[in-house]
Amino acid sequence: MSDAVLAVGEKVHVVTRRAFPEDVRRHFVGTVQAISDGAIKLEGYAFVLRGATNEYERRPEKRVRVLSLSDTGSIINVLPESVHLEDLAYEFASGRLLMTDGAGYELELTEFGPGA
């Protein structure tokens, strides 16, 4: 697939847009395992915002997700090759929500709204 936007082996961060304010805030980080004309298969980790603590929690088990590339409900960020998915965590700093690997990489998520 020569015109693919993503490549097998690339790492991505996915924000699932909420349809309603009470919907669970979900994020996913994973490695592209396969690509078709309109979808990608990812293996990685789910993050969910815990209401009681207002912090994102990574689910411990790896998951496989298939996402449609034409779905407007997902925001996909490409991560650097050097990032280790297992090291990624969320932190709030100076009113900003960041995903960081603790080794210099940061992805600011504040632009997606309060609590992203």
N, C-alpha and C positions, 0 to 999 in steps of 0.2 A: 504494500500500500504506500505508494510514493508521495502522496499528498497529505498524509496523516499529520495532524497537529501535534499529537503526542507519539512517543515511541515506547516500545516494550523496554522495561527497565527504568524508565523515568519515574521519579517520585512526585507525588502530588498531595495537596491539602485540599479537601473539599468541604465547603460550607453548604449545608442544606437549608435553603430558605424556608422560613416558616410561613404557612398559609394563614395562620391565626395566632394572635398574641399568646395564647395558652399552649401552643404546640411546643414540644420538647426541642431544645436547641441541640442540634447534632452536627458534629464535624467528623471527618475521617481523614486519616493519613495513610497512604499506601503506595505500593509500587505497581506500575502497570504490568499486568501479566499477559494481556492479549488485547488486540484492537480489531474491531470490525468496522464496517462503513459508518455506523452511527452509535457505537457503544464501546466502552472500555471495561475490562475486567481488572479489578484491583485487589491486592492482598495487603492487609494492614490492620490498623487499629481504629476503633470507634471512640470518640470522645463525646460525653454527654454532660450538659450543664446540670449540676445538682442544685435544686432549688433551696435546700436547707442551708447550704454553705455558699451558694452563688459562685461556685468554682467548677471548672471543667475537670471531669474525671475520665481517665483513660480506662477502657475496659481491658482486662488483663489478657484475654484470648485474642489471637489473630482471627480475622474474618476475611471472607471473600465477598466483594460487592461488584455488581455490574451496574454501570451508570450509562444512561443515554447522553450522548453528546449534544443532542438537540433539546434536552430538557432545560427550560429556563429556571428550574428550581434548584440548580446547583451552580455554585461559584467554584471554579477550579483554579488553584494556584499551583504553578510548577515549582517544586523545591530543588535546591542545589543537589547535585549528585553526592556531595560530601556529607550530607545530613544523614544521621542514623535515626531511623523512625523510632526506635526504642528509647532514644534520649529526648524526644520532643515532649514538652510540657507547656502548660499555660501559666502565665503570671500577669498580674495587674501591676503596672508601674506608672506612676504619675498620671493616673486616670486613663491609661491606655491598656488595652488587652493585647498581649503579645504571646505568640508561640515561639519558644526558644529551645535550642538544644543544649544550652548551658556552656557552649564552646564558641560563642560568637555569632551564631545565626539567630536572627529574629525576624518574625513575620508579624507586622502590626495588623490587627484585625478590627481596630476601633472604627474604621471606615464603614463597616457593615452595620453600624448602629449600636445602641446601648447593649452591652453584654454580648454583642454579635451572636 
